[in-house]
Amino acid sequence: MSEETTTIEQQTEEQKPKVWKPRILGILCNWCSYAGADLAGSSRLQYPPNVRIIRVPCSGRVNPQYIFKAFQRGFEGVLVLGCHPGDCHYAKGNYYARRRLMLLKKFLPSLGIEPERFHFEWVSASEGIIFAEVIAKMTKKLEDLGPFSGVSVVQGVTQINTDAEDEHR
Amino acid sequence: MARIGVFVCWCGSNIAKMVDVKKAAEIAGGFPNVVYSADYKYMCSDPGQNIVKDAIREHKLDRVVIGSCSPRLHEPTFQRCIGGADLNPYMVEMANLREHCSWVHDDREKATDKAIDLLRMAVAKVASDEPLYTTKLPLTKRALVIGGGIAGIQAALDIANAGYPVTLVERTPSIGGHMAQYDKTFPTLDCAACILTPKMVDCASNPNIQILSYSEVEDVSGFVGNFEVKIRKRARSVNFEKCTGCGICYSKCPVRKIPNEFDEGIGDRRAIYVPFPQAVPNVPVIDRENCRWFKEEKCRACEKLCPSQAIEYDQEDEILTEKIGAIVVATGFKTWDHSAIGEYGYGKYKDVITSLQFERLTNASGPTEGKVARPSDGKTPETVVFLSCVGSRDENHGYPYCSKVCCMYNAKQALLLKDKVHDANAYVFYMDIRANGKGYEEFVKRTIEDYGATYLRGRVSRIFESDGKLIVRGADTLAGVPVEIQADMVVLATAMEPQTDAKEMARKLGVSTDQHNWFTEAHPKLAPVEALTAGVYFAGACQYPRDIPDTVAQASGAASKVAVLFSKDEITSEPMIAYIQESSCAGCHLCASVCPFTAIDMVEVTDPRTKKPKMVARVNAGICHGCGTCAAACRSQSAKLRGFEDTQILAEIEALAEITSGF
């Protein structure tokens, strides 16, 4: 955990006896991932209460603008979840999402945003467990990363981009 | 100003146990534009819905937020509810306080905070909700059935009997399809012709059915209820009206020895022909590639002999344009070309045949009139080996999938062989016996136990000729020994595969195919006969290997879908679809190129400012499914999605930005 995080933690602790927790925006497609999140609910799976979910018809609907806006307004992490390849309710909206959002992820370091703060994953309607895991993992990752400092140093951009590509191939 | 009402549901104790619903409702009451808030034990119940309706009237609410379960569960309920209070049904947003909050957290304070945030987002979104209206579109009550096999025949008959006109398009000169080629059908051993040909005749005599044989679908445009289909009616060279089907032309045609496609190449036909005697329509076709008149400008024997002057050499292809409301795709399958497995010697040895060829050999109306005779010398074979899974379940040569019907027809053919040639030996090599239908397992058992067919579990590695016999070398994996059989004939159960032009047909129809080119249904379990494209349905083996009972069931299913569609006089289109703000549209086509449903057309309009014509995108409400891919792609934000506008989603994000202390 970085020094900066500790400072902020101390600050908040003074005001409120509460540990700093990241804020995550989740944008979920209606047919698979939102239903997967519903399934996590009906299966009573527990996950950290750090995510707020916006429902969209398809991951193809996700305008990169939303993600930039979320970071701009102080969210520490953004998740976009869509149907697995081949499962899209609209046949191929998720493929467009993948192309757009992978490009967006590459672009984030140029804005001083760590690419790890953005995560794109396939979650089907039957994958309540995976949904809960994704939220838990993302929360953990952002806790380690600390609060969003607005502008950070661009480091190891090439390295990160290659990793991101592999992950979603 | 918007007047929003927020209603928080306890869901018994489901939400109330983990979320302080009273506090949530109270805080939500202070959100921008919220003029009323309340909580209740069961908001979806009758009294709960009445609370909402009464509050709408009393407090003049113009939009509503319900904090309860998932919108996937109760959104329609609350849409109807507020519709009952004279609000537009789309002026409601739901905050998912149960599945996404109370059920997944165990910290009451945090869950309450999250619930409040979810309500905050819903309030921010509902503030910019616009009333939405369903639109009515016209509907042409005529169905197109593509493919005249048993699937197409059944679908056409069912739709026609429901009272709607049908155009049945078949590529070959006669309807009937593969089923017409078969001898008997498993497991009842009904003669295929006896159960199929009456249906073919029904099709021809049904006043609601127009059969276009020797025709192909050239192009499909439009959308559900309003397709425009171009059909190429190929030149038959025989006048349909004049021909009486007497058959003199093809009995006298001098061009013989053309392998008959219907007999899988083991029988002959003439240059003018009907594929089989029971053909419907019973009107011959001149095969222009082989006819002496078309090749050498000689002969004209059929014209001279035809008693009704029906021969017309100068006929040309006709393109018909039909208005169609729904399309049933029943294009069927073909069998895999197993020459890829060189070890089985197909093409090299005349007596290595396919199951479909064996079907013609045992068929009473086939080239041998039902006598089992091997193709090389016409002798009755004493030992016949049947090979399963030739190209099926074989990723190295063919396909990974199971063709589903081969186990059964292998058993049937072995049984028929033993029935016709009593002292013949029938050997069946199999991987697993998949007999999963009504009476199927019993049928296989009968073939083995009562008819004495020998089943060997294992695969064949090689077939070669030696001393006029075909040596089949394989393994019996149950006994653990290599096996060598001296056979007179070998029958290969080749895999079923999609038609060669399935991909092209899918493109014409705007439907998708899987990696093998089988058509893809809208949902494998809950929408197995529908395509993702509205108004297009699948029947039979064009979707995946199927036997006759399944095909007929699916065809009737597709037909009933068409009948349901046609039972209404108009089509109601979903209101949550895309639209284009034409004033800012630059006509870049980007939206049209990403649309998965080809729902966006380019049209020319007059720019109201410059008074000059310009190209803009326009969404076809009948085709658009409302995915919003176009809205995300548009560079000028001219493509928009009703119900999920950029402003609404951004408002949800902004609403949360007010919370600065972290979750």
Interface residues (C-beta under 8 A of the other chain):
Chain A: T12 K16 K18 W20 K21 P22 R23 I24 L25 I27 N30 Y34 A35 A37 D38 A40 G41 S42 R44 L45 Q46 Y47 P49 N50 V51 R52 I53 I54 R55 V56 P57 C58 G60 R61 V62 N63 P64 Q65 Y66 K69 A70 R73 G74 F75 C88 H89 Y90 A91 K92 G93 Y96 A97 R100 A132 P147
Chain B: S70 P71 R72 L73 N96 R98 E99 H100 C101 W103 V104 H105 D106 D107 K110 A111 D113 K114 D117 L118 M121 S512 L532 M576 V594 P596 F597 H625 G626 C627 G628 T629 A631 A632 A633 L641 F644 D646 I649 L650 E652 I653 E654 L656 A657 I659 T660 S661 G662 F663
